[in-house]
Amino acid sequence: MTHNTAMNRRWAALSGVIVSTDLAILVLSLSLSFHLPLSAADNFPTGIASAQQAPSERSRETGMSPRTRMAEGEYKVLSQAGIGSFDLAVYDFTESWTLWRLEDGTFEVTGARNYRSPADEPHSDNFEAHLSDSFRVLKLKEFRTLRWRANSGPLSCDFLPAKVVCTANAKDKGQDLSLEVPTQTGPAGLMWPISAFSLSSITRGASHDPKTATPVELLTFEETSDADPIFTSILGGRLRYLGQEKLVLAGREWLADKFELKVATHAPFLLWTSSQGLLLAFAHEEKINVPPDKGMVLISFHEWQKF
């Protein structure tokens, strides 16, 4: 199977100029040497306690539409090795989240990512995602500071029909960073930093004909240096539907849609999603046809209302 050549771009100053480079892609060592226990996941610790049914509530920001709590859950990377690139590898990654339905039928996700990077430095960063009514990512926002821009944040990316527009929102506008990345071949999502809802998003428009591969584009962001604070790679790939598979995860049985993701210069990945579009697991594809036993997996899930 052929792939689009990976394109590399650096973030430009606020003017939005994009500078092309010929540097080789170093990231996407989501070297998920991941191997997920997909049939024994009810042995995983539950990170989120059950709660009483929540009524609709008004968003924290005045004037926003009321929202209704639908579900909450937690993802965990099971690999004990660091994932990502070199000295900035991520260890012990977990992502806890709450899903809300807005009045217009779209969804909002609020949550927190906890990890160590480097190995001895703990992090806890809040994030938000805005999803369409079909569970496609419309906007991602991460409340953290860039390594090389002390006054930056939140980091946000809008996933528009033909481009992805990101900004670092520095308080000092002279230090601000922005990027506009055209997307041409198909659905776009984030491969790095890790984003469970972005990964599941690329499956929503994929063909369910096993003989047809859906083109996708995956973005990676690396914080490289003060002179080049964000290095962006665009990876062309193909997503192929493999059928349905029963999984036991987070204390319940799922009839999952299974996809194979092939990305330029990397070994194939597998994704499992629920029928609603919720990511259940993500891992490297194994040479033998059995579920892998390391990767990112849904370890807890509680649903108040069907979505």
C-alpha positions as CSV (number, residue, x, y, z in Angstrom):
1,M,0.0,0.0,0.0
2,T,1.3,3.4,-0.9
3,H,1.2,6.5,1.4
4,N,1.3,10.2,0.9
5,T,4.8,11.6,1.6
6,A,5.0,13.0,5.1
7,M,5.2,16.8,5.0
8,N,7.0,18.8,7.7
9,R,6.2,22.3,8.7
10,R,7.3,24.7,11.4
11,W,5.1,27.0,13.4
12,A,5.4,30.6,12.1
13,A,5.0,33.9,13.9
14,L,1.5,35.3,14.3
15,S,1.4,36.4,10.7
16,G,0.6,32.7,9.9
17,V,3.5,32.2,7.4
18,I,4.4,28.5,7.0
19,V,8.0,27.6,6.5
20,S,8.6,24.2,4.7
21,T,11.6,22.0,5.7
22,D,13.2,18.9,4.5
23,L,13.9,17.5,7.9
24,A,13.1,13.9,8.4
25,I,10.3,13.0,10.6
26,L,11.5,12.0,14.0
27,V,8.2,11.7,15.8
28,L,5.4,9.3,15.9
29,S,7.5,7.0,17.9
30,L,4.3,6.5,19.6
31,S,6.4,3.6,19.8
32,L,3.6,2.0,21.3
33,S,5.5,-1.1,22.0
34,F,2.0,-1.2,23.3
35,H,0.3,-4.5,24.0
36,L,-3.2,-4.2,25.4
37,P,-5.0,-6.9,27.4
38,L,-8.2,-6.4,25.6
39,S,-10.0,-9.4,26.9
40,A,-9.0,-9.1,30.6
41,A,-9.5,-5.3,31.1
42,D,-12.0,-5.7,33.9
43,N,-8.9,-6.4,36.0
44,F,-7.7,-2.9,35.5
45,P,-8.1,-0.5,38.4
46,T,-11.1,1.9,38.0
47,G,-9.8,5.5,38.1
48,I,-13.2,7.2,38.3
49,A,-15.8,6.6,40.9
50,S,-19.5,6.2,40.0
51,A,-21.7,9.2,40.7
52,Q,-25.4,10.1,40.8
53,Q,-27.2,11.0,37.6
54,A,-26.4,14.6,36.7
55,P,-29.1,17.1,35.5
56,S,-28.4,19.6,32.7
57,E,-26.2,22.4,33.9
58,R,-25.0,25.7,32.5
59,S,-21.4,25.9,31.4
60,R,-18.8,27.6,33.6
61,E,-18.6,30.4,31.1
62,T,-21.6,32.9,31.3
63,G,-23.9,32.8,28.3
64,M,-23.0,29.4,27.0
65,S,-25.6,26.8,26.3
66,P,-26.7,24.4,29.0
67,R,-25.0,21.0,28.8
68,T,-26.0,17.6,30.0
69,R,-23.5,15.1,31.4
70,M,-23.5,11.9,29.3
71,A,-20.6,9.8,30.4
72,E,-17.1,9.7,32.0
73,G,-14.1,7.5,31.7
74,E,-10.4,7.1,31.8
75,Y,-7.7,6.0,29.3
76,K,-4.3,4.5,30.3
77,V,-1.2,3.7,28.3
78,L,-0.2,0.3,29.5
79,S,3.4,0.3,28.3
80,Q,6.0,0.7,31.0
81,A,8.5,2.2,28.5
82,G,8.4,5.9,27.7
83,I,6.5,6.8,24.5
84,G,7.4,9.7,22.2
85,S,10.7,11.1,21.2
86,F,14.0,10.8,23.1
87,D,14.4,12.8,26.3
88,L,10.8,14.1,26.1
89,A,9.3,10.7,26.3
90,V,6.0,10.3,28.2
91,Y,5.6,7.8,31.0
92,D,2.5,6.6,33.0
93,F,0.1,8.4,30.8
94,T,-3.6,8.6,31.9
95,E,-6.5,10.7,30.5
96,S,-9.7,11.1,32.6
97,W,-12.6,12.8,31.0
98,T,-16.3,13.7,31.2
99,L,-18.5,13.9,28.1
100,W,-21.3,16.5,27.9
101,R,-24.0,17.0,25.2
102,L,-24.7,20.6,24.3
103,E,-28.1,22.0,23.3
104,D,-27.2,22.0,19.6
105,G,-26.5,18.3,19.6
106,T,-22.7,18.6,19.6
107,F,-20.5,17.3,22.4
108,E,-18.0,18.8,24.8
109,V,-15.3,16.8,26.5
110,T,-13.5,18.1,29.7
111,G,-10.7,16.2,31.3
112,A,-7.1,16.0,32.5
113,R,-4.0,14.2,31.3
114,N,-1.5,13.0,33.9
115,Y,2.0,11.8,33.0
116,R,5.7,12.1,33.6
117,S,8.0,13.8,31.1
118,P,10.9,13.5,31.4
119,A,10.7,10.4,33.6
120,D,11.2,12.3,36.9
121,E,8.9,15.3,36.1
122,P,5.1,14.9,36.9
123,H,2.5,16.8,34.8
124,S,-1.2,17.3,35.1
125,D,-2.8,19.3,32.3
126,N,-6.5,20.0,31.8
127,F,-7.9,19.7,28.2
128,E,-11.2,20.3,26.3
129,A,-12.5,19.0,23.1
130,H,-15.5,20.0,21.0
131,L,-17.0,17.2,19.0
132,S,-19.7,17.2,16.3
133,D,-22.9,15.2,16.7
134,S,-21.2,12.4,14.9
135,F,-18.2,12.4,17.2
136,R,-15.8,14.1,14.9
137,V,-13.3,16.5,16.5
138,L,-14.0,20.2,15.8
139,K,-11.6,21.8,18.3
140,L,-9.0,20.6,20.8
141,K,-7.7,22.8,23.6
142,E,-4.9,21.9,26.1
143,F,-4.3,24.1,29.2
144,R,-0.5,23.9,29.4
145,T,2.5,26.1,28.7
146,L,4.9,25.4,25.8
147,R,8.3,24.4,26.9
148,W,10.0,27.3,25.1
149,R,7.2,29.9,25.6
150,A,6.8,30.6,29.3
151,N,3.6,32.8,28.9
152,S,1.8,30.6,26.4
153,G,-1.4,28.7,26.7
154,P,-4.0,27.4,26.3
155,L,-2.9,25.6,23.1
156,S,-5.8,25.2,20.7
157,C,-6.4,23.7,17.3
158,D,-9.5,24.1,15.2
159,F,-10.2,21.2,12.7
160,L,-11.8,22.9,9.8
161,P,-13.0,21.3,6.5
162,A,-9.8,21.9,4.6
163,K,-7.2,23.0,7.2
164,V,-6.2,22.8,10.8
165,V,-5.5,26.1,12.5
166,C,-3.5,26.1,15.8
167,T,-2.4,28.9,18.2
168,A,-0.3,29.0,21.4
169,N,-2.1,32.0,22.8
170,A,0.9,33.7,24.4
171,K,0.1,36.6,26.7
172,D,2.9,38.5,25.1
173,K,1.7,38.8,21.5
174,G,5.3,39.2,20.3
175,Q,5.9,35.6,21.5
176,D,2.7,34.2,20.1
177,L,2.8,31.3,17.7
178,S,0.3,30.2,15.1
179,L,0.0,27.6,12.3
180,E,-2.4,27.0,9.5
181,V,-2.0,23.5,8.0
182,P,-4.0,22.7,4.8
183,T,-5.5,19.2,4.8
184,Q,-6.2,17.6,1.4
185,T,-6.6,13.9,1.4
186,G,-9.1,13.1,4.1
187,P,-9.9,13.3,7.8
188,A,-7.2,14.9,10.0
189,G,-6.3,14.1,13.6
190,L,-3.5,14.3,16.1
191,M,-1.1,11.4,16.5
192,W,1.3,13.2,18.9
193,P,0.7,14.6,21.5
194,I,-1.6,11.7,22.4
195,S,-5.3,12.5,21.9
196,A,-7.8,9.7,22.3
197,F,-10.7,11.7,20.9
198,S,-8.7,12.9,17.9
199,L,-7.7,9.3,17.1
200,S,-11.3,8.0,17.2
201,S,-12.4,11.0,15.1
202,I,-10.6,9.9,12.0
203,T,-12.6,6.7,11.9
204,R,-16.0,8.4,11.8
205,G,-16.0,9.0,8.0
206,A,-14.1,5.9,7.1
207,S,-15.5,3.4,4.6
208,H,-16.8,0.1,6.2
209,D,-15.9,-1.8,3.0
210,P,-12.8,-3.9,4.0
211,K,-11.6,-3.6,0.3
212,T,-11.5,0.2,0.5
213,A,-8.9,2.2,2.3
214,T,-9.8,5.7,3.5
215,P,-7.0,8.4,3.2
216,V,-6.3,10.3,6.4
217,E,-3.7,12.9,7.6
218,L,-2.1,12.8,11.0
219,L,-0.3,15.7,12.7
220,T,2.5,15.5,15.2
221,F,3.9,18.4,17.2
222,E,7.3,18.5,18.8
223,E,8.8,21.1,21.1
224,T,12.3,21.3,19.7
225,S,14.2,24.5,20.7
226,D,13.8,28.1,21.6
227,A,14.5,29.0,18.0
228,D,12.0,26.4,16.7
229,P,9.6,26.0,19.6
230,I,7.1,23.8,17.7
231,F,8.0,21.4,14.9
232,T,5.0,20.0,13.0
233,S,4.9,16.9,10.8
234,I,2.0,15.9,8.6
235,L,1.8,12.1,8.0
236,G,-0.3,10.7,5.2
237,G,-2.0,7.4,6.0
238,R,-4.7,4.9,5.1
239,L,-7.4,3.6,7.3
240,R,-9.0,0.2,6.6
241,Y,-12.1,-1.3,8.3
242,L,-11.4,-4.9,9.5
243,G,-14.9,-5.7,10.8
244,Q,-16.4,-6.1,14.3
245,E,-14.8,-7.8,17.3
246,K,-16.1,-8.4,20.8
247,L,-14.0,-6.9,23.6
248,V,-14.3,-6.8,27.4
249,L,-13.1,-3.4,28.6
250,A,-13.9,-1.2,31.6
251,G,-16.2,-3.7,33.1
252,R,-18.5,-4.3,30.1
253,E,-18.6,-6.1,26.8
254,W,-18.4,-4.0,23.6
255,L,-19.0,-5.0,20.0
256,A,-16.2,-2.9,18.6
257,D,-15.5,-1.6,15.1
258,K,-11.9,-2.5,14.3
259,F,-9.6,-0.5,12.0
260,E,-6.1,-0.8,10.7
261,L,-4.1,2.4,10.4
262,K,-1.1,2.5,8.1
263,V,1.0,5.6,8.3
264,A,4.1,6.5,6.2
265,T,7.4,5.2,7.7
266,H,5.7,3.4,10.6
267,A,4.5,0.0,11.5
268,P,0.7,-0.4,11.2
269,F,-1.6,0.4,14.1
270,L,-5.0,-1.0,15.2
271,L,-7.9,1.0,16.5
272,W,-11.0,-0.3,18.2
273,T,-14.0,2.1,18.6
274,S,-17.6,1.7,19.9
275,S,-20.5,2.1,17.5
276,Q,-20.9,5.7,18.8
277,G,-17.3,6.5,18.0
278,L,-15.6,6.3,21.4
279,L,-12.0,5.0,21.3
280,L,-11.7,1.7,23.1
281,A,-8.1,0.8,22.3
282,F,-5.1,1.8,20.2
283,A,-1.9,-0.2,19.6
284,H,0.6,-1.5,17.2
285,E,-0.6,-4.3,15.0
286,E,1.0,-7.6,15.8
287,K,2.3,-10.1,13.3
288,I,0.0,-12.8,14.7
289,N,-3.7,-12.3,14.6
290,V,-4.4,-11.9,18.3
291,P,-5.2,-8.7,20.3
292,P,-2.0,-7.0,21.5
293,D,-1.4,-6.7,25.2
294,K,0.1,-3.2,25.5
295,G,-1.2,0.1,24.2
296,M,-3.7,2.8,25.2
297,V,-7.0,1.3,26.5
298,L,-10.2,2.5,28.1
299,I,-9.9,1.3,31.7
300,S,-13.0,2.8,33.2
301,F,-16.4,4.0,31.8
302,H,-19.7,5.1,33.4
303,E,-22.6,6.2,31.3
304,W,-25.6,8.3,32.5
305,Q,-27.3,8.7,29.2
306,K,-27.0,7.0,25.8
307,F,-25.1,9.1,23.3
